Amino acid sequence: MKKVEELLSEIVVTERKGAVVNEVSGVESDSRQVKADYLFVAVRGVSVDGHTFIPQAIAQGARVVVCEEFPSELADGVMYVKVADSSIAFGLLASAWYGNPSRELTLVGVTGTNGKTTTATLLYEMFRSFGYKAGLLSTVCNYIDTVRVPATHTTPDPLHLHRLLREMVDAGCDYAFMEVSSHSAAQHRIAGLDFNGAIFTNLTRDHIDYHKTVEAYLKAKKSFFDGLPKGAFALTNIDDKAGMVMLQNTRAEKHTYSLRTMADFKARIIESRMDGMSLEINGKEVEVRFVGRFNAYNLLAVYGATCLLGQDPDEVLRKMSLLVPVAGRFQTLHSSRGYTVIVDYAHTPDALNNVLNTIHGVLEGKGHIITVVGAGGNRDKGKRPMMAREAVNLSDRVILTSDNPRFENPNDILNDMVAGLDAEQRRKALLQVDRREAIRMATQFAQPGDVILIAGKGHEDYQEIEGVKHHFDDKEEVEKLFAEEQA
């Protein structure tokens, strides 16, 4: 049980009505999960308004209701608390319920269209290599030091998020690194978090199905930086046109990184190979096991943030040379027949462009590129033709296939992709709805020295079809085909 006044002291209350309640046994925004003596927060969601479930929450045992507008009828024995924004209040109350765990950690958030997972994960790995206990909240997986906790969303709901942070504190973690999605910023799921630092990677078209415009998408990302406290750091990629926008209204200490121009943290690629590259960072050379310009940006962000968190720059470079790529992010597999397969999460036009240009940079015209790619169902349809064009323009052969069709007909998705191609481009593209068969076709086309890019799913080990997740792992499929080649 927790005292109601202690919880409410964390939020701005505009009005109160009803009974006086001293203690509650839990906090919840899902009326179905409410139990006896709970505090229920009525949050206005994208498709559902929690205010309509206030009667159900009270029937389940809620004694305190936090809402933006009072119901027309007030139930006896219930305390009603009015706030300006219940989604912000929920984050603050969730934090208070778990004892404000983010105040006991050094918490760094990473936002941007691409690179969030790699950057956050490598920071987690970096600080563990320095001997610290650390936590990670990412698209691929959450970690409480060494304990793996499956991830369901890029950024969990406030209750789940603050519970994980409390578990990190209780496990002795000093640091926590997390991806901050545009959805979570727009929906105030990060309310109540005390950030010590923020990193911006880049901004390209994504999640337009939710945000409707690129401007709204950018605004959601920027709101994360706008909310940083004075003592935090804000580290941004100034090579991205939105990079300096992130710093416009932040109170945090401003820092920059770049591969093109003068910045606090500056890098250049000296040499690139299929198994790694040589970088020069702030005047010193380092060999890394990552490939591509986009990974040079990710590593530079990791270097900058680690230095800003007080670690010795030379030691940071030494430990960076030992880091390995994140699962499903430019993951390289080599066939006994002499071709290479790269499994990558690239699921936006820009990410696909980055990966394919990276492959071109390493191949230097000495092999062909075969790309297997699809687009997700029930998501931004506008990027489908754009992805098909990127794939065809930068590949020698393209096989358009299924990604996660969800509740859409996979053939309709492929037709949307093909609609972006002219007659000449279509001659380079094949359509194969079955993703397993598409991967097999690519390996049959491949000759020694060629590279196959399997894009879109990366670390995911499922395909979502008609609401059901079926086990499917691109890397596993490739390894099965490799085994057949050697049989």
C-alpha positions as CSV (number, residue, x, y, z in Angstrom):
1,M,0.0,0.0,0.0
2,K,1.2,3.5,-0.8
3,K,-0.1,6.8,0.5
4,V,-2.3,8.7,-2.0
5,E,-0.9,12.1,-1.1
6,E,2.7,10.9,-1.8
7,L,1.7,9.7,-5.2
8,L,-0.3,12.8,-6.0
9,S,2.6,15.1,-5.0
10,E,4.3,14.0,-8.2
11,I,1.6,15.4,-10.5
12,V,-0.3,18.7,-11.0
13,V,-3.8,18.3,-9.7
14,T,-6.3,20.9,-11.0
15,E,-9.4,19.7,-9.0
16,R,-10.6,17.0,-6.6
17,K,-14.0,15.5,-5.9
18,G,-15.6,12.7,-4.0
19,A,-14.3,10.8,-1.0
20,V,-11.0,11.1,0.8
21,V,-8.8,8.0,0.2
22,N,-5.6,7.6,2.2
23,E,-3.9,4.6,0.6
24,V,-4.0,2.5,-2.6
25,S,-2.7,-0.9,-3.4
26,G,-1.7,-0.3,-7.0
27,V,-1.7,1.9,-10.1
28,E,-3.2,1.0,-13.4
29,S,-4.5,2.4,-16.7
30,D,-6.0,-0.8,-18.0
31,S,-9.4,-1.2,-16.3
32,R,-9.2,-5.0,-16.8
33,Q,-6.1,-5.2,-14.6
34,V,-7.6,-3.1,-11.8
35,K,-7.9,-4.8,-8.4
36,A,-9.3,-3.8,-5.0
37,D,-8.1,-0.4,-3.7
38,Y,-6.3,0.6,-6.9
39,L,-5.7,4.0,-8.4
40,F,-7.0,4.1,-12.0
41,V,-5.7,6.5,-14.6
42,A,-8.1,7.2,-17.5
43,V,-5.7,7.7,-20.4
44,R,-6.9,8.9,-23.8
45,G,-5.3,6.4,-26.3
46,V,-5.1,6.4,-30.1
47,S,-8.2,4.3,-30.5
48,V,-9.7,3.9,-27.0
49,D,-10.5,6.6,-24.4
50,G,-9.9,5.3,-20.9
51,H,-12.6,7.7,-19.5
52,T,-15.2,5.3,-20.9
53,F,-13.9,2.6,-18.7
54,I,-14.1,4.5,-15.4
55,P,-17.3,2.6,-14.3
56,Q,-15.6,-0.7,-15.1
57,A,-12.5,0.2,-13.1
58,I,-14.6,1.2,-10.1
59,A,-16.5,-2.1,-10.4
60,Q,-13.2,-3.9,-10.3
61,G,-12.2,-2.1,-7.1
62,A,-10.7,1.3,-8.0
63,R,-10.8,3.8,-5.1
64,V,-9.0,6.7,-6.8
65,V,-9.7,7.8,-10.4
66,V,-7.3,10.2,-12.1
67,C,-8.9,11.8,-15.2
68,E,-9.0,14.8,-17.5
69,E,-12.8,15.3,-17.0
70,F,-15.0,14.1,-14.2
71,P,-17.8,11.6,-15.0
72,S,-21.4,12.9,-15.0
73,E,-22.1,10.6,-12.0
74,L,-19.7,10.2,-9.1
75,A,-19.6,6.8,-7.3
76,D,-19.7,6.8,-3.5
77,G,-16.4,6.1,-1.7
78,V,-14.3,7.0,-4.7
79,M,-11.8,9.9,-4.9
80,Y,-11.7,11.7,-8.3
81,V,-8.6,13.7,-9.2
82,K,-8.6,16.0,-12.3
83,V,-5.4,16.6,-14.3
84,A,-4.6,18.5,-17.5
85,D,-3.1,15.4,-19.3
86,S,-3.7,12.0,-17.9
87,S,-1.1,10.3,-20.1
88,I,1.6,12.5,-18.5
89,A,0.1,11.9,-15.0
90,F,0.2,8.1,-15.6
91,G,4.0,8.2,-16.3
92,L,4.6,10.3,-13.2
93,L,2.4,8.1,-11.1
94,A,4.0,4.9,-12.4
95,S,7.4,6.3,-11.6
96,A,6.3,7.3,-8.1
97,W,4.7,3.9,-7.5
98,Y,8.1,2.2,-8.1
99,G,10.0,4.8,-6.1
100,N,11.2,6.9,-9.0
101,P,13.9,4.4,-10.1
102,S,15.3,6.5,-12.9
103,R,16.6,9.0,-10.3
104,E,18.9,6.2,-9.0
105,L,20.4,5.4,-12.4
106,T,22.4,7.2,-15.0
107,L,19.8,6.9,-17.8
108,V,20.5,7.7,-21.5
109,G,17.9,7.6,-24.2
110,V,18.5,7.1,-28.0
111,T,16.0,8.4,-30.6
112,G,16.0,8.6,-34.4
113,T,14.6,6.6,-37.3
114,N,17.6,4.3,-37.7
115,G,20.4,3.2,-35.4
116,K,18.5,3.3,-32.1
117,T,18.9,-0.4,-31.3
118,T,22.6,-0.6,-32.3
119,T,23.5,2.6,-30.4
120,A,21.7,1.7,-27.2
121,T,22.9,-1.9,-27.3
122,L,26.5,-1.0,-27.9
123,L,26.4,1.6,-25.0
124,Y,25.1,-1.2,-22.8
125,E,27.9,-3.5,-23.9
126,M,30.5,-0.8,-23.6
127,F,29.6,0.0,-20.0
128,R,29.5,-3.6,-19.0
129,S,33.0,-4.0,-20.5
130,F,34.1,-1.1,-18.2
131,G,32.9,-3.3,-15.2
132,Y,29.6,-1.6,-14.5
133,K,26.2,-3.3,-14.1
134,A,23.9,-1.9,-16.7
135,G,20.4,-2.3,-18.1
136,L,19.1,-2.1,-21.6
137,L,15.6,-1.4,-23.0
138,S,15.5,-2.1,-26.8
139,T,13.5,-3.4,-29.7
140,V,15.4,-6.7,-29.7
141,C,15.5,-7.4,-26.0
142,N,15.6,-5.9,-22.5
143,Y,18.4,-6.7,-20.1
144,I,18.6,-6.3,-16.3
145,D,22.4,-6.6,-16.2
146,T,22.9,-10.1,-17.6
147,V,19.2,-11.3,-17.2
148,R,17.3,-11.3,-20.5
149,V,13.7,-10.0,-20.5
150,P,11.8,-10.3,-23.9
151,A,10.8,-7.0,-25.5
152,T,7.3,-6.5,-26.8
153,H,7.6,-2.8,-27.8
154,T,10.4,-0.4,-28.6
155,T,9.5,1.6,-25.5
156,P,7.2,-0.3,-22.9
157,D,4.2,1.2,-21.3
158,P,4.9,3.3,-18.2
159,L,4.2,0.7,-15.6
160,H,6.3,-2.0,-17.3
161,L,9.0,0.6,-18.0
162,H,9.4,1.8,-14.4
163,R,9.1,-1.7,-13.1
164,L,12.0,-2.8,-15.3
165,L,14.0,0.2,-14.1
166,R,13.2,-0.6,-10.5
167,E,14.5,-4.2,-11.1
168,M,17.7,-2.7,-12.6
169,V,18.2,-0.6,-9.5
170,D,17.6,-3.5,-7.2
171,A,20.0,-5.6,-9.2
172,G,22.7,-3.0,-8.6
173,C,22.8,-1.4,-12.1
174,D,24.6,1.9,-12.3
175,Y,23.5,2.7,-15.9
176,A,20.5,2.1,-18.2
177,F,20.3,2.7,-21.9
178,M,17.0,2.8,-23.8
179,E,15.5,3.3,-27.2
180,V,13.0,6.2,-27.2
181,S,10.5,5.7,-30.0
182,S,8.5,8.6,-31.6
183,H,5.3,6.8,-30.4
184,S,6.5,6.8,-26.8
185,A,7.4,10.5,-26.9
186,A,4.1,11.5,-28.5
187,Q,2.1,9.4,-26.1
188,H,4.1,10.6,-23.0
189,R,5.2,7.1,-22.2
190,I,8.6,8.6,-21.1
191,A,6.9,10.9,-18.6
192,G,8.4,10.5,-15.2
193,L,11.9,9.4,-16.5
194,D,14.9,11.4,-15.3
195,F,17.3,11.3,-18.3
196,N,21.0,12.1,-17.9
197,G,21.6,12.1,-21.6
198,A,19.9,11.9,-25.0
199,I,21.3,10.9,-28.5
200,F,19.7,11.7,-31.8
201,T,20.8,9.5,-34.7
202,N,18.9,10.6,-37.8
203,L,15.4,11.2,-39.2
204,T,13.9,9.8,-42.3
205,R,10.4,8.7,-43.3
206,D,8.8,6.2,-40.9
207,H,5.7,5.7,-38.9
208,I,3.7,8.1,-41.1
209,D,0.7,5.8,-40.6
210,Y,0.7,7.0,-37.0
211,H,2.1,10.5,-37.1
212,K,0.5,11.4,-40.4
213,T,3.2,13.9,-41.4
214,V,7.0,14.0,-41.3
215,E,6.7,17.3,-39.3
216,A,4.7,15.6,-36.6
217,Y,7.2,12.7,-36.5
218,L,10.1,15.2,-36.1
219,K,8.1,17.1,-33.4
220,A,7.7,13.9,-31.4
221,K,11.4,13.2,-31.5
222,K,12.2,16.8,-30.6
223,S,9.9,16.8,-27.6
224,F,12.2,14.2,-26.0
225,F,15.1,16.8,-26.2
226,D,12.8,19.6,-25.1
227,G,12.1,17.8,-21.9
228,L,15.7,17.1,-20.9
229,P,16.8,18.7,-17.6
230,K,19.6,21.2,-17.4
231,G,22.3,18.8,-16.1
232,A,21.8,16.3,-18.9
233,F,23.7,16.1,-22.2
234,A,22.1,16.3,-25.7
235,L,24.3,14.7,-28.4
236,T,23.1,15.1,-32.0
237,N,24.2,14.1,-35.5
238,I,24.7,17.4,-37.2
239,D,25.1,15.7,-40.6
240,D,21.3,15.1,-40.5
241,K,19.2,18.1,-41.5
242,A,17.1,17.5,-38.3
243,G,20.1,17.3,-36.1
244,M,20.3,20.9,-35.0
245,V,16.5,21.1,-34.7
246,M,16.8,18.7,-31.8
247,L,18.9,21.2,-29.9
248,Q,16.8,24.3,-30.5
249,N,14.9,24.4,-27.2
250,T,16.7,21.9,-25.0
251,R,18.1,23.0,-21.6
252,A,20.6,20.2,-21.7
253,E,24.3,20.6,-22.5
254,K,24.7,20.6,-26.3
255,H,27.1,18.3,-28.1
256,T,27.5,17.3,-31.8
257,Y,29.0,14.4,-33.8
258,S,29.8,14.3,-37.6
259,L,31.5,12.4,-40.4
260,R,31.4,15.5,-42.6
261,T,32.2,18.7,-40.7
262,M,33.7,20.1,-37.5
263,A,32.0,18.7,-34.4
264,D,32.7,17.8,-30.8
265,F,33.1,14.2,-32.0
266,K,34.4,13.8,-35.5
267,A,35.2,10.6,-37.5
268,R,36.1,9.5,-41.0
269,I,36.3,6.0,-42.6
270,I,39.8,5.1,-43.6
271,E,39.1,1.7,-45.1
272,S,36.0,-0.5,-45.3
273,R,35.9,-4.3,-45.7
274,M,33.1,-6.9,-45.5
275,D,34.3,-7.9,-42.0
276,G,34.9,-4.4,-40.6
277,M,36.5,-1.0,-41.1
278,S,39.2,1.3,-40.0
279,L,38.0,4.6,-38.5
280,E,39.7,7.7,-37.4
281,I,37.9,9.3,-34.4
282,N,39.0,12.6,-33.0
283,G,42.4,12.1,-34.6
284,K,43.0,8.5,-33.5
285,E,42.7,5.3,-35.5
286,V,40.6,2.3,-34.4
287,E,39.7,-1.0,-36.1
288,V,36.1,-2.1,-35.6
289,R,34.1,-5.2,-36.6
290,F,31.3,-3.1,-38.1
291,V,30.7,-2.2,-41.8
292,G,29.2,0.9,-43.4
293,R,28.8,4.6,-43.0
294,F,25.7,4.2,-40.9
295,N,27.6,2.1,-38.4
296,A,30.4,4.7,-38.3
297,Y,27.7,7.1,-37.2
298,N,26.4,4.7,-34.6
299,L,29.9,4.0,-33.2
300,L,30.7,7.7,-33.1
301,A,27.5,8.3,-31.1
302,V,28.6,5.6,-28.7
303,Y,32.1,7.0,-28.4
304,G,30.7,10.5,-27.8
305,A,28.2,9.5,-25.2
306,T,30.7,7.3,-23.4
307,C,33.2,10.1,-23.2
308,L,30.4,12.5,-22.0
309,L,29.6,10.0,-19.2
310,G,33.2,10.4,-18.0
311,Q,35.2,7.5,-19.5
312,D,38.7,7.9,-20.8
313,P,38.7,8.5,-24.6
314,D,41.6,6.2,-25.3
315,E,40.1,3.4,-23.3
316,V,36.8,3.9,-25.0
317,L,38.5,3.3,-28.4
318,R,40.2,0.2,-27.2
319,K,36.9,-1.3,-25.9
320,M,35.1,-0.2,-29.1
321,S,37.5,-2.4,-31.1
322,L,36.1,-5.4,-29.3
323,L,32.4,-4.7,-29.8
324,V,30.4,-7.0,-32.1
325,P,27.4,-6.2,-34.3
326,V,23.8,-6.5,-32.9
327,A,21.7,-9.4,-34.0
328,G,20.0,-8.7,-37.3
329,R,21.9,-5.5,-38.0
330,F,24.2,-6.0,-41.0
331,Q,24.7,-9.6,-39.8
332,T,27.1,-11.3,-42.2
333,L,26.9,-15.0,-43.1
334,H,29.4,-16.7,-45.5
335,S,28.4,-19.6,-47.9
336,S,30.8,-22.4,-48.7
337,R,30.0,-21.6,-52.4
338,G,31.7,-18.2,-52.0
339,Y,28.9,-15.7,-51.7
340,T,27.9,-13.7,-48.7
341,V,24.4,-13.1,-47.1
342,I,23.7,-10.1,-45.0
343,V,20.6,-10.1,-42.8
344,D,19.5,-6.6,-41.8
345,Y,16.5,-4.9,-40.2
346,A,16.4,-2.2,-42.8
347,H,12.6,-1.5,-43.2
348,T,12.6,2.1,-44.4
349,P,13.7,3.5,-47.8
350,D,16.6,5.4,-46.2
351,A,17.8,2.4,-44.2
352,L,17.6,0.2,-47.4
353,N,19.6,2.9,-49.3
354,N,22.2,3.0,-46.5
355,V,22.8,-0.8,-46.4
356,L,22.9,-1.2,-50.2
357,N,25.3,1.7,-50.6
358,T,27.5,0.2,-47.9
359,I,27.6,-3.2,-49.8
360,H,28.5,-1.3,-53.0
361,G,31.3,0.5,-51.2
362,V,32.8,-2.8,-50.1
363,L,32.2,-4.8,-53.3
364,E,33.7,-2.0,-55.5
365,G,32.0,-3.5,-58.6
366,K,33.5,-7.0,-58.1
367,G,30.3,-8.8,-57.4
368,H,26.5,-8.7,-57.9
369,I,23.9,-7.7,-55.3
370,I,20.7,-9.7,-54.9
371,T,18.1,-8.1,-52.6
372,V,15.2,-9.9,-50.9
373,V,12.8,-7.3,-49.4
374,G,9.1,-6.8,-48.5
375,A,7.0,-4.3,-46.6
376,G,4.9,-4.7,-43.5
377,G,1.1,-4.8,-43.7
378,N,-1.2,-2.3,-42.0
379,R,1.6,0.2,-41.9
380,D,2.7,3.3,-43.9
381,K,1.7,2.4,-47.5
382,G,3.5,5.4,-48.9
383,K,7.0,3.9,-48.3
384,R,6.2,0.7,-50.2
385,P,6.9,2.0,-53.8
386,M,9.9,4.0,-52.4
387,M,11.5,0.8,-50.9
388,A,11.0,-1.1,-54.2
389,R,12.7,1.7,-56.1
390,E,15.7,1.9,-53.7
391,A,16.1,-1.9,-53.9
392,V,15.9,-2.0,-57.7
393,N,18.1,1.0,-58.3
394,L,20.9,-0.3,-56.0
395,S,20.7,-4.1,-56.7
396,D,21.4,-6.3,-59.7
397,R,18.4,-8.4,-59.0
398,V,15.5,-8.0,-56.6
399,I,13.0,-10.5,-55.1
400,L,10.0,-8.7,-53.6
401,T,8.4,-10.9,-51.0
402,S,6.4,-10.9,-47.7
403,D,7.5,-9.2,-44.5
404,N,4.8,-9.2,-41.8
405,P,1.6,-9.0,-43.9
406,R,-0.5,-8.8,-40.6
407,F,-4.1,-8.4,-41.7
408,E,-3.4,-7.4,-45.3
409,N,-3.3,-9.6,-48.4
410,P,0.5,-10.1,-49.1
411,N,-0.2,-9.8,-52.9
412,D,-1.7,-6.3,-52.3
413,I,1.4,-5.2,-50.5
414,L,3.6,-6.5,-53.4
415,N,1.4,-4.7,-55.9
416,D,1.9,-1.4,-54.0
417,M,5.7,-2.0,-54.1
418,V,5.7,-2.8,-57.8
419,A,3.6,0.3,-58.5
420,G,6.7,2.4,-57.8
421,L,8.7,0.8,-60.7
422,D,8.8,1.7,-64.3
423,A,8.8,-0.9,-67.1
424,E,12.6,-1.1,-67.2
425,Q,12.9,-1.4,-63.4
426,R,10.3,-4.1,-63.3
427,R,12.5,-6.3,-65.4
428,K,15.0,-6.5,-62.5
429,A,12.3,-7.5,-60.0
430,L,10.8,-10.9,-59.3
431,L,7.7,-11.4,-57.1
432,Q,7.6,-14.3,-54.6
433,V,5.1,-14.1,-51.8
434,D,6.6,-17.0,-49.8
435,R,9.6,-15.5,-48.0
436,R,11.3,-18.8,-47.4
437,E,11.1,-19.6,-51.1
438,A,12.3,-16.0,-52.0
439,I,15.4,-16.6,-49.8
440,R,16.0,-19.9,-51.5
441,M,15.7,-18.3,-55.0
442,A,18.3,-15.7,-54.0
443,T,20.8,-18.4,-53.0
444,Q,20.3,-20.2,-56.2
445,F,21.0,-17.1,-58.2
446,A,24.1,-16.2,-56.2
447,Q,27.6,-16.8,-57.7
448,P,31.0,-16.6,-55.9
449,G,31.7,-13.0,-54.9
450,D,28.0,-12.0,-54.9
451,V,26.2,-10.5,-51.9
452,I,22.6,-11.3,-50.9
453,L,20.8,-8.7,-48.8
454,I,17.8,-10.0,-46.8
455,A,16.1,-6.9,-45.5
456,G,13.3,-5.9,-43.3
457,K,13.1,-8.3,-40.4
458,G,16.6,-8.6,-39.0
459,H,16.4,-10.0,-35.5
460,E,12.7,-10.9,-35.7
461,D,12.0,-14.6,-35.3
462,Y,8.4,-14.6,-36.6
463,Q,6.1,-13.7,-39.4
464,E,2.8,-12.1,-38.4
465,I,-0.1,-13.3,-40.6
466,E,-3.8,-12.7,-39.9
467,G,-2.9,-11.8,-36.3
468,V,-0.9,-15.0,-35.7
469,K,2.9,-15.0,-35.2
470,H,4.5,-17.9,-37.0
471,H,8.1,-18.8,-36.3
472,F,10.3,-17.5,-39.0
473,D,13.9,-16.3,-38.8
474,D,15.8,-15.1,-41.8
475,K,19.2,-16.1,-40.4
476,E,17.9,-19.6,-39.6
477,E,16.6,-20.0,-43.1
478,V,20.0,-19.0,-44.6
479,E,21.8,-21.5,-42.3
480,K,19.5,-24.3,-43.4
481,L,20.3,-23.5,-47.0
482,F,24.0,-23.4,-46.3
483,A,23.7,-26.9,-44.7
484,E,22.0,-28.2,-47.8
485,E,24.8,-26.8,-50.0
486,Q,27.4,-28.7,-48.0
487,A,25.3,-32.0,-47.8
